[in-house]
Amino acid sequence: MKRNIFLLLFQCCTPIFLSGCWDSRTLQNLSIISGIAIDKDDSPYSLLFS
């Protein structure tokens, strides 16, 4: 009986702690790099991220 109650409480509380929305970030706050370029001029290399 105690085991059944524990399992029921565990199943009810698990989704609260495992939800993925508590630290969600919008796309405007993320820095997503879609391309990288390396240029070699007279000076050292320069990296371009876009």
C-alpha positions, 0 to 999 in steps of 0.5 A: 500500500505504501509503495503504491502511494509512493509510486503515485506521488512519484509519477505526479511530481516527476513531470514538474521537475523534468519539464523543459520550459523552466530555462527556455530562451527565445531565439532573439536571445540565442547566438546561432552561427550559420557560417564561419569564414577565415580571411588571410590578409597581410595581417594575421588571420581574421575570423568572420561569424555570421 
